[in-house]
Amino acid sequence: MFLLNVLDQTIKKLKSQTANVITLLNLSLGGFAIVFGLHGNLRLSLLLIFIAALADRFDGMIARKFNIESELGKQLDSMSDIISFGVAPALLLYQGILNEFGGPGSFFTVFYIGCGAFRLARFNITESNGYFTGLPITAAGCLATLSFLAIPYVPSQTFLFIIIILSFLMVSSFKLKKV
């Protein structure tokens, strides 16, 4: 009887942390994307960012399915998102093309990260009403990462505009229905 009770409590604890473990997977993938990007392995960095997006999608689904949503999970998700969809895509584009622009390339790389952090902070202090205010950082990060594939095909100045537009879309006040 004692062992059954211990096993039951252990399963409940594991279940309650499932979403957070997946969120930490998202963060880890973003961290590895940064490391590989800094070492010049930009294609692997790109792949890891997209896998992080899948993990980000599933952590929320699992939290809702198991009814284990928490304030800790919400904060952890935002911290993971700034790494995986803020820093990692910004550095991917910086390493891939934006470094060619010197100071402006550096500035807009950091500007994108700052706008993403602002977007996440604003999200964390507002009540959920079925709408996002501004472009979610996950979408912005995936678009920035996807744009990396166009580097050989479009003028390099295009990427300055892409990162600037994504930055402003994240901090804008338009409403976007959650899906």
MIDOSE-1310 file (N, C-alpha, C; in nm, 2 decimals, decimal comma, always signed):
residues 179
mfll	+0,08/-0,12/+0,00/+0,00/+0,00/+0,00/+0,09/+0,13/+0,00; +0,19/+0,12/+0,08/+0,28/+0,24/+0,09/+0,35/+0,27/-0,05; +0,40/+0,16/-0,11/+0,46/+0,18/-0,24/+0,37/+0,23/-0,35; +0,24/+0,18/-0,34/+0,14/+0,23/-0,44/+0,12/+0,38/-0,42
nvld	+0,11/+0,42/-0,29/+0,09/+0,56/-0,26/+0,21/+0,65/-0,31; +0,33/+0,60/-0,29/+0,45/+0,67/-0,33/+0,45/+0,68/-0,49; +0,42/+0,57/-0,55/+0,41/+0,56/-0,70/+0,31/+0,66/-0,75; +0,19/+0,66/-0,69/+0,09/+0,75/-0,73/+0,13/+0,90/-0,72
qtik	+0,19/+0,93/-0,60/+0,24/+1,07/-0,58/+0,35/+1,11/-0,68; +0,44/+1,02/-0,71/+0,54/+1,04/-0,81/+0,49/+1,07/-0,95; +0,39/+0,99/-0,99/+0,32/+1,01/-1,12/+0,25/+1,14/-1,13; +0,19/+1,18/-1,02/+0,12/+1,31/-1,01/+0,22/+1,43/-1,03
klks	+0,34/+1,41/-0,96/+0,44/+1,52/-0,97/+0,50/+1,52/-1,11; +0,52/+1,41/-1,17/+0,58/+1,41/-1,31/+0,48/+1,47/-1,40; +0,35/+1,43/-1,39/+0,24/+1,49/-1,47/+0,23/+1,64/-1,46; +0,25/+1,69/-1,34/+0,23/+1,83/-1,31/+0,35/+1,91/-1,37
qtan	+0,46/+1,85/-1,40/+0,58/+1,92/-1,45/+0,60/+1,89/-1,60; +0,51/+1,81/-1,67/+0,53/+1,78/-1,81/+0,55/+1,90/-1,90; +0,46/+1,99/-1,88/+0,46/+2,11/-1,97/+0,59/+2,19/-1,94; +0,63/+2,20/-1,82/+0,75/+2,28/-1,79/+0,88/+2,21/-1,84
vitl	+0,88/+2,08/-1,85/+0,99/+2,01/-1,91/+1,00/+2,03/-2,06; +0,88/+2,04/-2,12/+0,88/+2,07/-2,27/+0,92/+2,21/-2,29; +0,88/+2,30/-2,20/+0,92/+2,44/-2,21/+1,07/+2,45/-2,20; +1,13/+2,38/-2,11/+1,28/+2,38/-2,09/+1,34/+2,31/-2,21
lnls	+1,28/+2,22/-2,28/+1,33/+2,17/-2,41/+1,33/+2,28/-2,51; +1,23/+2,36/-2,52/+1,22/+2,48/-2,61/+1,34/+2,57/-2,58; +1,36/+2,60/-2,45/+1,48/+2,69/-2,41/+1,61/+2,62/-2,45; +1,62/+2,50/-2,43/+1,75/+2,43/-2,46/+1,78/+2,43/-2,61
lggf	+1,67/+2,40/-2,69/+1,69/+2,41/-2,83/+1,73/+2,55/-2,88; +1,67/+2,65/-2,82/+1,71/+2,79/-2,85/+1,85/+2,81/-2,81; +1,89/+2,77/-2,70/+2,03/+2,78/-2,65/+2,13/+2,72/-2,74; +2,10/+2,59/-2,78/+2,19/+2,53/-2,88/+2,19/+2,59/-3,02
aivf	+2,07/+2,65/-3,06/+2,07/+2,72/-3,18/+2,16/+2,84/-3,18; +2,17/+2,91/-3,07/+2,26/+3,02/-3,05/+2,41/+2,98/-3,06; +2,44/+2,87/-2,98/+2,57/+2,82/-2,98/+2,62/+2,77/-3,12; +2,53/+2,70/-3,19/+2,57/+2,65/-3,32/+2,58/+2,77/-3,42
glhg	+2,49/+2,87/-3,41/+2,50/+2,98/-3,49/+2,63/+3,06/-3,47; +2,67/+3,08/-3,35/+2,79/+3,15/-3,32/+2,91/+3,08/-3,38; +2,90/+2,95/-3,39/+3,01/+2,87/-3,45/+3,00/+2,85/-3,60; +2,90/+2,92/-3,66/+2,89/+2,92/-3,80/+2,81/+2,81/-3,86
nlrl	+2,75/+2,73/-3,78/+2,66/+2,62/-3,83/+2,52/+2,68/-3,83; +2,49/+2,76/-3,93/+2,37/+2,84/-3,94/+2,25/+2,75/-3,98; +2,27/+2,65/-4,06/+2,16/+2,56/-4,10/+2,11/+2,48/-3,98; +2,20/+2,43/-3,90/+2,16/+2,36/-3,78/+2,09/+2,45/-3,69
slll	+2,14/+2,57/-3,67/+2,07/+2,67/-3,59/+1,93/+2,70/-3,63; +1,91/+2,71/-3,76/+1,77/+2,73/-3,82/+1,68/+2,61/-3,79; +1,73/+2,49/-3,80/+1,65/+2,37/-3,77/+1,62/+2,37/-3,63; +1,71/+2,40/-3,54/+1,68/+2,39/-3,39/+1,57/+2,50/-3,35
ifia	+1,57/+2,61/-3,42/+1,47/+2,72/-3,39/+1,33/+2,66/-3,43; +1,32/+2,60/-3,54/+1,19/+2,55/-3,58/+1,15/+2,43/-3,49; +1,24/+2,35/-3,45/+1,20/+2,24/-3,35/+1,16/+2,30/-3,22; +1,23/+2,41/-3,18/+1,19/+2,48/-3,06/+1,04/+2,53/-3,07
alad	+1,01/+2,58/-3,19/+0,87/+2,63/-3,21/+0,77/+2,51/-3,19; +0,80/+2,39/-3,23/+0,71/+2,28/-3,21/+0,70/+2,25/-3,06; +0,81/+2,26/-2,99/+0,81/+2,24/-2,84/+0,72/+2,34/-2,78; +0,74/+2,47/-2,82/+0,66/+2,58/-2,77/+0,51/+2,56/-2,79
rfdg	+0,48/+2,50/-2,91/+0,33/+2,48/-2,94/+0,28/+2,37/-2,85; +0,36/+2,27/-2,82/+0,31/+2,15/-2,74/+0,31/+2,18/-2,59; +0,39/+2,26/-2,54/+0,39/+2,28/-2,40/+0,26/+2,35/-2,35; +0,21/+2,44/-2,43/+0,08/+2,50/-2,39/-0,04/+2,41/-2,41
miar	-0,03/+2,33/-2,51/-0,14/+2,23/-2,53/-0,14/+2,13/-2,42; -0,03/+2,08/-2,38/-0,02/+1,98/-2,27/-0,07/+2,04/-2,14; -0,02/+2,17/-2,11/-0,06/+2,23/-1,99/-0,22/+2,25/-1,98; -0,28/+2,28/-2,09/-0,42/+2,29/-2,09/-0,49/+2,16/-2,08
kfni	-0,44/+2,06/-2,16/-0,50/+1,93/-2,16/-0,50/+1,86/-2,02; -0,38/+1,87/-1,95/-0,37/+1,82/-1,81/-0,42/+1,91/-1,70; -0,46/+2,03/-1,74/-0,51/+2,13/-1,65/-0,40/+2,16/-1,54; -0,28/+2,19/-1,60/-0,16/+2,22/-1,51/-0,10/+2,35/-1,54
esel	-0,18/+2,44/-1,60/-0,13/+2,58/-1,62/-0,10/+2,65/-1,49; +0,01/+2,72/-1,49/+0,05/+2,79/-1,37/+0,12/+2,92/-1,40; +0,14/+3,00/-1,30/+0,21/+3,13/-1,32/+0,35/+3,10/-1,35; +0,41/+3,00/-1,28/+0,55/+2,96/-1,31/+0,57/+2,92/-1,45
gkql	+0,48/+2,84/-1,50/+0,48/+2,79/-1,64/+0,48/+2,91/-1,74; +0,39/+3,00/-1,71/+0,38/+3,12/-1,80/+0,51/+3,20/-1,80; +0,57/+3,22/-1,69/+0,69/+3,30/-1,68/+0,81/+3,22/-1,75; +0,81/+3,09/-1,72/+0,92/+3,01/-1,78/+0,90/+3,00/-1,93
dsms	+0,78/+3,00/-1,98/+0,75/+3,00/-2,12/+0,81/+3,13/-2,19; +0,78/+3,24/-2,12/+0,83/+3,37/-2,18/+0,98/+3,38/-2,18; +1,04/+3,33/-2,07/+1,19/+3,33/-2,07/+1,25/+3,24/-2,18; +1,18/+3,12/-2,20/+1,23/+3,04/-2,31/+1,21/+3,10/-2,44
diis	+1,09/+3,17/-2,46/+1,06/+3,23/-2,59/+1,16/+3,34/-2,63; +1,21/+3,42/-2,53/+1,30/+3,52/-2,56/+1,43/+3,46/-2,61; +1,47/+3,35/-2,56/+1,59/+3,28/-2,61/+1,57/+3,22/-2,75; +1,46/+3,14/-2,76/+1,44/+3,06/-2,89/+1,38/+3,15/-3,00
fgva	+1,31/+3,25/-2,97/+1,25/+3,33/-3,08/+1,28/+3,48/-3,08; +1,37/+3,52/-2,98/+1,42/+3,65/-2,98/+1,57/+3,65/-3,01; +1,65/+3,59/-2,92/+1,79/+3,59/-2,94/+1,84/+3,50/-3,05; +1,79/+3,38/-3,06/+1,84/+3,28/-3,16/+1,81/+3,33/-3,30
pall	+1,69/+3,37/-3,34/+1,67/+3,42/-3,48/+1,74/+3,55/-3,51; +1,75/+3,64/-3,41/+1,83/+3,76/-3,43/+1,97/+3,73/-3,46; +2,03/+3,64/-3,38/+2,17/+3,61/-3,41/+2,19/+3,53/-3,54; +2,09/+3,45/-3,57/+2,10/+3,38/-3,70/+2,11/+3,48/-3,81
lyqg	+2,02/+3,58/-3,81/+2,02/+3,68/-3,92/+2,14/+3,76/-3,91; +2,19/+3,79/-3,79/+2,31/+3,87/-3,78/+2,43/+3,80/-3,84; +2,44/+3,67/-3,80/+2,56/+3,59/-3,85/+2,54/+3,57/-4,00; +2,42/+3,56/-4,05/+2,40/+3,53/-4,19/+2,41/+3,65/-4,28
ilne	+2,37/+3,77/-4,24/+2,37/+3,88/-4,33/+2,38/+4,02/-4,26; +2,32/+4,04/-4,14/+2,31/+4,17/-4,08/+2,45/+4,23/-4,04; +2,54/+4,14/-4,01/+2,68/+4,18/-3,97/+2,74/+4,26/-4,09; +2,70/+4,25/-4,21/+2,75/+4,33/-4,32/+2,72/+4,47/-4,31
fggp	+2,63/+4,51/-4,23/+2,58/+4,65/-4,22/+2,65/+4,72/-4,10; +2,74/+4,66/-4,03/+2,82/+4,72/-3,92/+2,73/+4,76/-3,81; +2,74/+4,89/-3,77/+2,66/+4,94/-3,65/+2,51/+4,93/-3,67; +2,45/+4,97/-3,78/+2,31/+4,95/-3,80/+2,26/+4,80/-3,79
gsff	+2,34/+4,71/-3,84/+2,31/+4,57/-3,83/+2,31/+4,52/-3,69; +2,41/+4,57/-3,61/+2,41/+4,53/-3,47/+2,30/+4,60/-3,40; +2,27/+4,73/-3,42/+2,17/+4,80/-3,35/+2,03/+4,73/-3,37; +2,00/+4,70/-3,50/+1,86/+4,64/-3,52/+1,85/+4,50/-3,48
tvfy	+1,97/+4,43/-3,47/+1,96/+4,29/-3,41/+1,92/+4,30/-3,26; +1,99/+4,39/-3,19/+1,96/+4,41/-3,05/+1,82/+4,48/-3,03; +1,78/+4,57/-3,12/+1,65/+4,63/-3,12/+1,54/+4,52/-3,13; +1,55/+4,42/-3,22/+1,46/+4,31/-3,23/+1,45/+4,24/-3,10
igcg	+1,56/+4,21/-3,04/+1,56/+4,13/-2,91/+1,48/+4,21/-2,80; +1,51/+4,34/-2,80/+1,44/+4,43/-2,70/+1,29/+4,44/-2,72; +1,25/+4,45/-2,85/+1,11/+4,45/-2,88/+1,04/+4,32/-2,84; +1,11/+4,21/-2,86/+1,06/+4,08/-2,82/+1,04/+4,07/-2,67
afrl	+1,14/+4,12/-2,60/+1,13/+4,12/-2,45/+1,02/+4,20/-2,40; +1,00/+4,32/-2,47/+0,89/+4,41/-2,43/+0,76/+4,34/-2,46; +0,75/+4,27/-2,57/+0,62/+4,20/-2,61/+0,59/+4,10/-2,51; +0,69/+4,02/-2,47/+0,66/+3,91/-2,37/+0,63/+3,97/-2,23
arfn	+0,69/+4,08/-2,19/+0,66/+4,14/-2,06/+0,51/+4,19/-2,06; +0,48/+4,26/-2,17/+0,34/+4,31/-2,18/+0,24/+4,19/-2,18; +0,27/+4,08/-2,25/+0,18/+3,96/-2,25/+0,17/+3,91/-2,11; +0,27/+3,91/-2,03/+0,27/+3,85/-1,90/+0,19/+3,93/-1,80
ites	+0,17/+4,06/-1,82/+0,10/+4,14/-1,72/-0,05/+4,17/-1,77; -0,09/+4,11/-1,88/-0,23/+4,14/-1,93/-0,31/+4,01/-1,91; -0,44/+4,03/-1,89/-0,53/+3,92/-1,88/-0,55/+3,85/-2,02; -0,57/+3,72/-2,02/-0,59/+3,65/-2,15/-0,74/+3,68/-2,19
ngyf	-0,76/+3,73/-2,31/-0,89/+3,76/-2,35/-0,92/+3,70/-2,49; -0,84/+3,60/-2,53/-0,87/+3,54/-2,66/-0,79/+3,61/-2,77; -0,72/+3,72/-2,74/-0,65/+3,79/-2,85/-0,50/+3,82/-2,80; -0,41/+3,82/-2,90/-0,28/+3,87/-2,87/-0,28/+4,02/-2,91
tglp	-0,20/+4,09/-2,84/-0,18/+4,23/-2,88/-0,04/+4,24/-2,94; -0,03/+4,27/-3,07/+0,09/+4,27/-3,14/+0,13/+4,13/-3,19; +0,23/+4,12/-3,27/+0,27/+3,99/-3,33/+0,34/+3,91/-3,22; +0,29/+3,79/-3,19/+0,36/+3,70/-3,09/+0,51/+3,68/-3,13
itaa	+0,59/+3,67/-3,03/+0,74/+3,66/-3,06/+0,77/+3,53/-3,13; +0,69/+3,42/-3,10/+0,71/+3,30/-3,17/+0,69/+3,31/-3,32; +0,58/+3,38/-3,36/+0,56/+3,41/-3,50/+0,67/+3,49/-3,56; +0,71/+3,60/-3,49/+0,81/+3,69/-3,54/+0,94/+3,61/-3,56
gcla	+0,98/+3,53/-3,46/+1,10/+3,45/-3,46/+1,10/+3,35/-3,58; +0,99/+3,28/-3,60/+0,98/+3,19/-3,71/+0,99/+3,26/-3,84; +0,92/+3,38/-3,86/+0,93/+3,46/-3,98/+1,08/+3,50/-4,01; +1,14/+3,55/-3,90/+1,28/+3,59/-3,91/+1,37/+3,47/-3,95
tlsf	+1,35/+3,36/-3,89/+1,43/+3,24/-3,92/+1,40/+3,20/-4,07; +1,27/+3,20/-4,10/+1,24/+3,16/-4,24/+1,30/+3,25/-4,34; +1,31/+3,38/-4,31/+1,37/+3,47/-4,40/+1,51/+3,44/-4,43; +1,58/+3,38/-4,34/+1,72/+3,34/-4,35/+1,74/+3,26/-4,48
laip	+1,64/+3,18/-4,52/+1,65/+3,10/-4,64/+1,65/+3,18/-4,77; +1,61/+3,30/-4,76/+1,60/+3,39/-4,88/+1,73/+3,47/-4,90; +1,83/+3,46/-4,81/+1,95/+3,54/-4,82/+2,02/+3,53/-4,96; +2,03/+3,41/-5,02/+2,09/+3,41/-5,16/+2,01/+3,48/-5,27
yvps	+1,88/+3,50/-5,24/+1,79/+3,54/-5,35/+1,74/+3,68/-5,35; +1,76/+3,75/-5,23/+1,70/+3,89/-5,23/+1,82/+3,99/-5,18; +1,80/+4,11/-5,21/+1,91/+4,21/-5,18/+1,92/+4,21/-5,02; +2,05/+4,23/-4,98/+2,08/+4,22/-4,84/+2,01/+4,33/-4,76
qtfl	+1,98/+4,45/-4,81/+1,91/+4,55/-4,74/+1,77/+4,51/-4,70; +1,71/+4,41/-4,77/+1,58/+4,36/-4,74/+1,57/+4,31/-4,59; +1,68/+4,25/-4,55/+1,68/+4,19/-4,41/+1,68/+4,29/-4,30; +1,74/+4,41/-4,33/+1,73/+4,52/-4,23/+1,58/+4,56/-4,22
fiii	+1,51/+4,57/-4,33/+1,37/+4,60/-4,33/+1,28/+4,49/-4,26; +1,32/+4,37/-4,29/+1,24/+4,25/-4,23/+1,26/+4,26/-4,07; +1,38/+4,28/-4,02/+1,40/+4,28/-3,88/+1,33/+4,40/-3,81; +1,34/+4,51/-3,88/+1,27/+4,63/-3,83/+1,12/+4,62/-3,83
ilsf	+1,06/+4,57/-3,93/+0,92/+4,55/-3,94/+0,87/+4,45/-3,84; +0,94/+4,34/-3,82/+0,90/+4,24/-3,72/+0,91/+4,30/-3,58; +1,01/+4,38/-3,56/+1,03/+4,44/-3,43/+0,91/+4,53/-3,39; +0,87/+4,62/-3,49/+0,76/+4,71/-3,47/+0,63/+4,63/-3,46
lmvs	+0,61/+4,52/-3,53/+0,49/+4,44/-3,53/+0,47/+4,38/-3,39; +0,58/+4,34/-3,33/+0,57/+4,28/-3,19/+0,52/+4,38/-3,09; +0,57/+4,50/-3,10/+0,53/+4,60/-3,00/+0,41/+4,69/-3,03; +0,35/+4,66/-3,15/+0,23/+4,74/-3,20/+0,11/+4,70/-3,11
sfkl	+0,00/+4,77/-3,14/-0,12/+4,74/-3,05/-0,23/+4,67/-3,13; -0,20/+4,62/-3,25/-0,31/+4,55/-3,32/-0,35/+4,42/-3,25; -0,47/+4,38/-3,27/-0,52/+4,26/-3,20/-0,52/+4,14/-3,30; -0,48/+4,03/-3,25/-0,47/+3,91/-3,33/-0,53/+3,79/-3,25
kkv	-0,63/+3,73/-3,31/-0,71/+3,62/-3,24/-0,62/+3,50/-3,22; -0,62/+3,45/-3,10/-0,54/+3,33/-3,06/-0,60/+3,21/-3,13; -0,51/+3,12/-3,18/-0,56/+2,99/-3,24/-0,49/+2,88/-3,17
